[in-house]
Amino acid sequence: MSNEIELKLAVSQRALPALRRHPLIAAAEKLGPATTLDNTYFDTAGLALKARKVAVRTRRQGRQMLQTVKCAAVSSGGLSSRPEWEQPWTGAFDFSMVDQPDTARLLARHHDELVPVFTTRFRRETRRHVPEPGVSILLMIDTGEVKVRTPDGVERSAPICELELELERGRPQDLVELACALAQDLPLMPADVSKAERGYRLFLGTPLTPARAEASALEPGQNVVDAFRTLAFSCVRQWQGNAAAALGCTDADDILPDLIHQLRVSQRRLRALLKVFAPALPENFAATWNARLRDNANRFGDTRDLDVFHAELLTPVTPEGLADPTAMAVLLDTVQKARNEARHFASHQLDMATQGRLLLAFTADLYRLPTGSLAAAADLKAFARLRLDRLRKRARRQAAAAATLEPTRLHALRIGFKLLRYGVEFFAPLFPARPIKRYLEGVVNAQTALGFLQDVDIAHQRLSDWMHANPALAPAAAFVLGWHAPRYARLRRRVLGECAPLLDGRKPW
């Protein structure tokens, strides 16, 4: 068994000439002429291998035929490490070389059921980059397509255009450093989705879905910096998954609102993580990335705010014959135009070069983080308790300041609860599950109530601005705000009382 360590980067067809001309690519040793690779992926009719994240492939390369078995691996920033078994293909499957017991048993059980599922055909240009003694990296430019025929006979295809960096000698971060250098001049996007996974998605017609936050995978024995890295890579996967999916949309109107929302969630979680772990991190690292992630999230803020306004404040309103129909029509038209403009603006802001450069730079900085003696000696659970106590005390001060019920004070309390929620979620595996779950439910409920108040306050200001520009929608704006006024008033009266037990009561940590 070999362990394949690679970093996959998506690249646009238009950028290929610039990629080939790049000094780092042009100076690398060319390993023979470009070759065409024909690959066929096999599985059972019920896709039993896919269910276990195992891929079986045959490859024709010139006159040579190879059989390959791969297992899936967790990827971050496009960087992945996975077990691989490769041998000559003789016309019949031979899995005797697979020495991972679970995988070997799975393949033996389904040996006679394997049938072709999809194919890939691409042209590969290969070079070798040796930046220093002890480091050797293969650079492979792949261009071609994935082709499938679904069970009901529908043919589908998708283009392949990517740069793979495969480690021959050196450290995994050497791949990231090289990718960062290339991304300074080229639009490159880390791509965690393998060709096999793309083929299965095409075969099944899997719809585009947003990548949501992963559950914390902390372990009590980790040192504090390694714990931060684990959580940060989890956020990076959410960021990358949503950015890549949104970039794959051919039209701004096709970009799912939830993709943009979950991309922004990844930025918020990363910024919260930087604040929670700040005492264990280099000061420049935390401050720099907090600012860069804030600016990146702000590119897409208006889109999310308008989607929330439409979905949660406008759609639930039923006129019941009481609202002015002309004014309501004007309001609906105004909101839709604003959403379209915001979505088109977000699509222009969602730039492959910018997102790819940020993702790679952050990943590289994660690998560079030093683990000093203090971080190595600190007990993770003790660190977690100290940080959660600090977050709760901060929220308590914000609750006291919000006693006036001023919108800005309530908004600050909402942010405090959001940070407390993320902190509890990050450290949850270190403490008893049931008390943590109950506490989180209370924090989420408080955050939701405060969020509704903030959404109405934002809507009030937005409607005021629109009414100033177009007085004709004033009756509709008043009707919408009046519709939500009872709930707004009720939550505003009760929210501080509901927050108090979470900030003054017994702690689950």
GUVEX-679576 format. One line per field, with one value per residue (C-alpha): residue number from 1; x, y, z. Coordinates in Angstrom, 1 decimal, decimal comma. Last residue first. Example, Ala and Ser with C-alpha at 12.3 -4.5 7.8 and 13.67 -1.06 7.14 Angstrom:
nr <- 2_1
X <- 13,7_12,3
Y <- -1,1_-4,5
Z <- 7,1_7,8
# end
This chain:
nr <- 509_508_507_506_505_504_503_502_501_500_499_498_497_496_495_494_493_492_491_490_489_488_487_486_485_484_483_482_481_480_479_478_477_476_475_474_473_472_471_470_469_468_467_466_465_464_463_462_461_460_459_458_457_456_455_454_453_452_451_450_449_448_447_446_445_444_443_442_441_440_439_438_437_436_435_434_433_432_431_430_429_428_427_426_425_424_423_422_421_420_419_418_417_416_415_414_413_412_411_410_409_408_407_406_405_404_403_402_401_400_399_398_397_396_395_394_393_392_391_390_389_388_387_386_385_384_383_382_381_380_379_378_377_376_375_374_373_372_371_370_369_368_367_366_365_364_363_362_361_360_359_358_357_356_355_354_353_352_351_350_349_348_347_346_345_344_343_342_341_340_339_338_337_336_335_334_333_332_331_330_329_328_327_326_325_324_323_322_321_320_319_318_317_316_315_314_313_312_311_310_309_308_307_306_305_304_303_302_301_300_299_298_297_296_295_294_293_292_291_290_289_288_287_286_285_284_283_282_281_280_279_278_277_276_275_274_273_272_271_270_269_268_267_266_265_264_263_262_261_260_259_258_257_256_255_254_253_252_251_250_249_248_247_246_245_244_243_242_241_240_239_238_237_236_235_234_233_232_231_230_229_228_227_226_225_224_223_222_221_220_219_218_217_216_215_214_213_212_211_210_209_208_207_206_205_204_203_202_201_200_199_198_197_196_195_194_193_192_191_190_189_188_187_186_185_184_183_182_181_180_179_178_177_176_175_174_173_172_171_170_169_168_167_166_165_164_163_162_161_160_159_158_157_156_155_154_153_152_151_150_149_148_147_146_145_144_143_142_141_140_139_138_137_136_135_134_133_132_131_130_129_128_127_126_125_124_123_122_121_120_119_118_117_116_115_114_113_112_111_110_109_108_107_106_105_104_103_102_101_100_99_98_97_96_95_94_93_92_91_90_89_88_87_86_85_84_83_82_81_80_79_78_77_76_75_74_73_72_71_70_69_68_67_66_65_64_63_62_61_60_59_58_57_56_55_54_53_52_51_50_49_48_47_46_45_44_43_42_41_40_39_38_37_36_35_34_33_32_31_30_29_28_27_26_25_24_23_22_21_20_19_18_17_16_15_14_13_12_11_10_9_8_7_6_5_4_3_2_1
X <- -18,4_-22,2_-22,3_-24,9_-26,9_-25,9_-25,4_-27,8_-30,3_-30,3_-31,0_-34,7_-35,2_-33,3_-35,5_-38,9_-39,9_-38,2_-39,6_-43,2_-42,7_-41,2_-44,0_-46,6_-44,9_-44,4_-47,6_-47,2_-43,8_-45,3_-48,3_-46,2_-44,0_-47,1_-48,6_-45,2_-44,6_-45,7_-43,2_-40,4_-36,9_-37,7_-39,9_-36,9_-34,7_-37,3_-37,9_-34,2_-34,1_-37,1_-35,8_-32,5_-34,5_-36,7_-33,7_-32,1_-35,1_-35,3_-31,6_-32,2_-34,8_-32,7_-29,6_-31,7_-33,0_-29,5_-28,1_-30,9_-30,4_-26,6_-27,2_-29,3_-26,7_-23,8_-25,7_-26,3_-22,8_-20,5_-17,5_-14,4_-16,5_-18,3_-15,3_-16,0_-19,8_-19,5_-17,2_-19,6_-22,5_-20,6_-19,6_-23,2_-24,4_-22,0_-23,1_-26,7_-25,7_-24,1_-27,3_-29,3_-27,1_-27,5_-31,3_-31,7_-33,4_-32,2_-31,2_-28,8_-25,7_-26,5_-26,8_-23,5_-21,8_-23,3_-22,2_-18,6_-18,8_-20,0_-17,2_-14,6_-16,0_-15,9_-12,2_-11,2_-13,1_-11,6_-8,0_-8,6_-10,0_-7,0_-4,4_-1,5_2,0_2,2_0,7_3,2_6,2_5,5_3,6_4,4_1,8_3,3_0,7_-2,1_-0,4_-0,3_-4,0_-4,8_-2,8_-4,4_-7,9_-7,2_-5,6_-8,4_-11,1_-9,5_-8,5_-11,9_-13,8_-17,1_-17,3_-18,8_-21,4_-22,0_-22,9_-25,2_-26,9_-27,2_-28,8_-31,2_-32,2_-32,7_-34,9_-36,9_-37,4_-38,5_-41,0_-42,5_-42,8_-44,4_-46,9_-47,6_-48,3_-50,8_-52,5_-52,9_-53,0_-56,2_-57,4_-55,9_-52,4_-50,6_-47,1_-44,9_-43,1_-42,0_-40,2_-38,6_-37,9_-37,7_-35,9_-33,6_-32,7_-32,1_-29,7_-27,9_-27,2_-26,2_-23,5_-21,6_-18,4_-18,5_-17,5_-14,2_-13,5_-14,2_-11,9_-9,1_-9,5_-9,6_-6,8_-4,4_-5,3_-5,0_-1,8_-0,2_-0,8_0,7_-1,9_-2,5_-4,1_-6,3_-8,0_-11,5_-10,9_-9,5_-12,2_-14,9_-13,2_-13,2_-16,9_-17,9_-16,0_-17,6_-21,0_-20,3_-19,8_-22,9_-25,0_-23,6_-24,4_-27,8_-28,8_-28,3_-26,4_-28,5_-29,5_-25,8_-25,4_-23,1_-23,0_-19,6_-18,3_-21,1_-20,1_-16,4_-17,1_-19,5_-17,1_-14,1_-15,6_-17,0_-13,7_-11,9_-14,1_-13,1_-9,4_-9,8_-11,2_-8,3_-5,8_-7,1_-6,9_-3,3_-2,5_-4,1_-2,4_-4,6_-5,2_-8,9_-9,9_-11,6_-13,7_-16,2_-19,3_-19,0_-20,5_-22,6_-21,6_-24,4_-26,2_-26,1_-28,3_-26,9_-27,8_-26,8_-24,3_-23,1_-22,5_-20,8_-18,5_-17,6_-16,8_-14,5_-12,8_-12,0_-13,8_-11,4_-10,6_-8,4_-9,2_-6,5_-6,8_-3,1_-0,3_-0,2_-1,9_1,3_3,3_0,4_0,2_3,9_3,6_0,6_2,5_5,4_2,9_2,5_6,2_9,0_9,4_7,1_4,2_1,5_0,4_-2,7_-3,7_-7,3_-9,6_-12,1_-15,4_-18,7_-20,8_-24,2_-25,9_-29,4_-30,1_-32,5_-29,6_-27,5_-24,8_-21,8_-18,9_-16,2_-14,2_-10,8_-7,9_-5,4_-2,2_0,0_2,8_4,9_6,6_10,1_11,6_14,6_17,1_15,4_12,7_12,4_9,3_8,6_6,4_3,4_0,9_-2,2_-5,0_-8,3_-10,9_-13,1_-15,6_-18,7_-20,5_-18,8_-19,9_-18,7_-20,9_-18,3_-15,9_-18,6_-17,7_-13,9_-13,9_-15,6_-13,3_-10,2_-11,5_-12,1_-8,7_-6,4_-3,9_-5,2_-2,6_-4,9_-7,6_-7,3_-10,0_-9,9_-8,6_-4,9_-4,7_-1,2_-1,1_-2,1_-3,2_-3,9_-4,3_-5,3_-3,8_-5,6_-4,8_-7,5_-7,7_-8,6_-9,3_-10,5_-9,6_-11,4_-10,0_-8,4_-8,1_-6,3_-6,0_-3,6_-3,4_-0,4_-0,5_-1,0_-2,3_-5,5_-6,8_-9,0_-10,7_-12,1_-13,1_-13,9_-16,0_-18,0_-21,3_-19,4_-18,3_-21,9_-23,2_-26,4_-25,5_-22,1_-19,1_-16,6_-14,8_-13,4_-10,4_-8,9_-5,7_-4,3_-0,6_1,5_5,0_7,8_8,4_9,1_11,4_10,0_11,2_8,0_5,8_7,6_8,0_4,3_3,9_1,9_-0,4_-0,8_-1,9_-4,3_-6,0_-8,9_-9,7_-10,3_-8,2_-9,3_-6,5_-5,9_-3,3_-1,8_-0,5_-0,9_-0,1_1,2_0,0
Y <- 22,8_22,6_25,9_26,5_29,7_33,3_33,6_31,0_31,7_35,4_35,0_34,3_37,4_39,5_38,2_38,7_42,3_42,5_39,1_40,3_43,6_42,0_39,3_42,0_44,3_41,7_42,5_46,2_46,2_44,6_47,0_50,1_49,1_48,4_51,8_53,5_51,9_54,9_57,2_56,0_57,1_58,0_54,9_52,8_54,2_53,8_50,2_49,5_51,0_49,0_45,9_46,2_46,6_43,6_41,4_42,5_41,6_38,2_37,6_38,3_35,6_33,2_33,9_33,2_29,9_28,9_29,6_27,5_24,6_24,8_24,5_21,3_19,8_20,6_19,0_15,9_15,5_15,6_17,7_17,6_16,9_20,2_22,5_23,9_23,9_25,7_28,4_28,7_29,3_31,8_33,8_33,8_34,9_37,8_38,8_38,8_40,9_43,5_43,5_44,1_47,0_48,5_48,0_49,9_47,6_49,8_46,6_45,9_47,0_44,3_41,7_42,8_42,4_38,9_38,1_39,0_36,8_33,9_34,3_34,5_31,4_29,6_30,6_29,4_26,1_25,4_26,0_23,6_21,0_21,5_21,1_23,5_22,0_22,1_25,5_26,9_25,1_26,7_25,0_27,2_27,8_27,3_24,6_27,0_29,8_27,6_26,9_30,6_31,5_28,7_29,7_33,4_32,8_30,5_33,0_35,9_34,1_32,3_35,6_35,7_39,5_39,4_36,8_38,9_42,0_39,9_38,6_42,1_43,5_40,6_41,0_44,7_44,1_41,5_43,8_46,8_44,6_43,2_46,7_48,1_45,2_45,8_49,5_48,7_46,0_48,3_45,8_44,7_42,0_39,3_40,8_37,6_38,3_35,1_36,0_39,5_39,0_35,6_34,8_38,3_40,0_37,0_37,0_40,7_40,3_37,4_39,3_42,5_40,6_39,0_41,0_41,6_38,0_38,6_41,7_39,9_37,0_39,4_41,3_38,2_36,8_39,7_40,0_36,2_35,7_38,9_38,0_34,5_32,0_30,4_33,4_34,0_30,5_31,9_35,0_33,0_30,4_33,2_34,5_31,0_30,5_33,8_33,0_29,6_31,2_33,6_30,6_29,0_32,1_32,4_28,7_29,1_31,8_29,2_30,7_30,1_33,7_34,7_32,4_29,5_28,2_26,4_29,4_28,9_25,3_26,1_28,8_26,6_23,6_25,8_27,7_24,5_22,7_25,6_25,6_21,9_22,9_25,6_23,1_20,7_23,5_25,0_21,6_21,2_24,6_23,7_20,3_17,3_14,6_15,6_15,0_17,7_16,6_19,4_18,7_20,0_23,3_23,0_22,6_23,9_21,5_21,2_18,4_14,9_13,7_10,2_9,6_13,2_13,0_9,6_11,0_14,1_11,8_9,7_12,8_13,9_16,8_18,6_21,4_24,3_27,2_28,6_32,0_32,6_35,1_34,8_31,5_29,9_30,8_29,7_26,3_25,8_26,5_24,2_21,3_21,9_21,7_18,0_17,5_16,3_13,6_12,5_14,8_15,2_18,6_18,3_21,1_21,0_21,2_18,4_19,1_17,6_15,0_13,4_10,7_9,7_6,0_5,4_3,8_7,0_7,1_8,9_11,0_12,9_15,3_16,4_18,6_17,5_19,5_17,4_18,9_16,2_17,5_16,7_18,0_16,6_19,0_22,2_23,5_20,2_20,5_17,6_17,9_16,0_17,0_14,9_14,7_13,5_10,8_9,9_7,0_6,1_3,1_0,0_-3,2_-4,9_-7,8_-10,6_-9,0_-7,7_-9,7_-9,7_-5,9_-5,3_-7,8_-6,2_-2,7_-3,8_-5,6_-2,9_-5,1_-4,7_-6,6_-9,6_-7,4_-9,0_-7,9_-9,6_-8,3_-8,4_-4,9_-4,1_-2,9_0,0_0,1_3,6_4,9_8,5_11,9_15,1_18,8_20,7_23,2_20,4_16,8_13,9_10,7_8,3_4,9_4,1_0,9_1,0_-1,4_-0,5_-1,0_0,0_0,3_4,1_4,8_2,8_3,0_0,7_2,1_0,9_3,6_3,1_5,6_2,8_3,8_4,4_0,7_-0,5_1,4_-0,6_-1,8_-2,6_-0,4_0,3_3,4_3,4_5,6_6,6_8,6_10,6_11,4_14,6_14,0_12,9_14,1_17,9_19,2_22,3_25,7_26,3_25,5_27,7_30,5_30,5_29,9_26,7_28,4_31,5_29,3_27,4_30,5_30,5_26,9_27,8_26,1_23,8_22,9_19,4_18,9_15,4_12,9_9,3_6,7_3,5_0,0
Z <- 32,1_32,2_34,1_36,8_36,6_36,0_32,2_31,0_33,7_32,7_29,0_29,4_31,5_29,0_26,1_27,7_27,0_23,5_22,7_23,3_21,5_18,4_18,4_18,6_16,0_13,3_11,3_12,1_10,4_7,3_7,3_7,8_4,9_2,7_3,4_2,7_-0,7_-2,7_-0,8_-3,1_-2,3_1,3_1,6_0,5_3,2_5,9_4,7_5,2_8,6_9,8_8,1_10,1_13,4_12,4_11,7_15,0_17,0_15,2_16,0_19,7_19,8_17,8_20,0_23,1_21,6_20,6_24,1_25,7_23,3_23,9_27,7_27,2_24,8_27,2_30,1_28,0_26,5_29,5_28,7_26,3_23,2_23,5_23,3_19,8_20,3_23,6_22,0_19,1_21,4_23,5_20,4_19,2_22,7_22,6_19,1_20,3_23,3_21,0_19,0_22,1_23,0_19,5_19,6_22,9_25,4_28,3_30,2_27,3_29,4_31,9_29,1_27,6_31,0_31,3_27,7_28,7_31,8_29,7_27,2_30,0_31,6_28,3_27,9_31,3_31,0_27,6_28,9_31,7_29,3_26,9_29,7_28,9_28,5_24,7_24,5_27,1_25,5_22,2_19,3_16,4_13,7_10,2_9,2_10,0_8,1_5,0_5,3_5,7_2,6_0,6_1,5_0,9_-2,5_-3,6_-2,5_-4,2_-7,4_-7,7_-7,3_-5,4_-5,4_-8,9_-7,8_-4,6_-6,8_-8,9_-5,7_-4,3_-7,5_-7,7_-4,0_-4,4_-7,5_-5,6_-2,6_-4,7_-6,7_-3,5_-2,0_-5,2_-5,2_-1,5_-2,2_-4,9_-2,8_0,2_3,0_4,7_2,2_4,4_3,6_4,7_6,0_6,3_3,0_4,1_7,4_7,3_3,7_2,1_5,0_5,4_1,7_1,9_4,8_3,2_-0,1_1,8_3,7_0,8_0,5_4,3_4,8_3,1_5,1_8,4_7,3_6,6_9,8_12,0_10,0_10,8_14,5_15,2_13,3_14,6_18,2_17,9_19,2_22,6_24,2_21,1_21,2_21,7_19,6_16,6_16,9_16,8_13,6_12,1_13,0_11,5_8,3_8,0_8,7_5,8_3,4_4,9_4,0_0,5_-0,2_1,5_-1,0_-3,8_-6,6_-9,7_-10,2_-10,4_-13,4_-14,2_-10,6_-10,0_-8,1_-5,6_-5,1_-4,7_-2,2_-0,3_0,0_0,6_3,6_5,1_4,7_6,1_9,2_9,9_9,3_11,9_14,5_14,1_14,0_17,3_18,9_17,7_19,2_22,6_23,0_22,2_24,8_25,4_21,8_19,6_16,7_16,8_14,7_11,2_10,0_6,9_3,3_1,1_-1,3_-5,1_-6,3_-6,8_-10,3_-9,3_-12,1_-12,0_-8,2_-8,6_-11,3_-9,2_-6,3_-8,4_-9,9_-6,3_-4,6_-2,2_-4,7_-3,7_-6,1_-8,4_-10,2_-11,0_-10,0_-6,2_-6,5_-7,8_-4,7_-2,4_-4,2_-3,7_0,1_0,3_-1,4_1,0_3,8_3,1_4,0_1,7_-1,0_-3,8_-2,9_-5,6_-6,8_-9,1_-11,4_-12,6_-15,6_-15,9_-17,6_-16,8_-18,7_-18,7_-20,7_-19,7_-20,1_-17,1_-15,1_-15,7_-18,4_-17,2_-18,6_-16,7_-18,9_-20,1_-18,9_-16,2_-15,4_-13,2_-11,1_-9,2_-6,1_-4,8_-1,6_0,1_-1,5_-2,5_-5,0_-6,9_-9,1_-11,4_-14,5_-15,9_-18,6_-18,4_-21,0_-19,7_-20,1_-17,2_-17,1_-15,1_-13,5_-14,9_-13,1_-9,9_-8,6_-8,7_-6,3_-3,9_-0,8_-1,6_-2,1_1,3_3,1_1,6_2,6_6,2_6,5_4,9_3,1_-0,4_-2,5_-3,0_-4,7_-8,2_-10,6_-14,0_-17,4_-16,4_-14,8_-13,5_-9,8_-7,7_-4,0_-2,5_1,0_1,3_2,1_1,1_0,6_-1,2_1,7_4,0_2,9_5,0_3,2_0,9_0,1_-3,2_-5,3_-8,6_-11,5_-14,3_-18,1_-20,1_-23,9_-23,8_-20,3_-19,8_-16,2_-14,2_-11,1_-7,8_-5,3_-1,6_0,4_2,2_0,6_-2,7_-2,6_-2,1_-5,1_-5,4_-8,9_-7,5_-8,3_-11,0_-12,3_-15,8_-16,6_-20,0_-19,5_-22,5_-22,2_-22,4_-23,5_-21,1_-17,5_-18,0_-15,3_-13,6_-14,9_-16,9_-13,9_-11,4_-14,0_-14,9_-18,7_-18,3_-15,8_-18,0_-20,9_-18,6_-17,2_-19,7_-19,0_-15,4_-12,7_-9,8_-7,5_-6,0_-3,3_-3,0_-0,5_-1,8_0,8_-0,8_0,0
# end
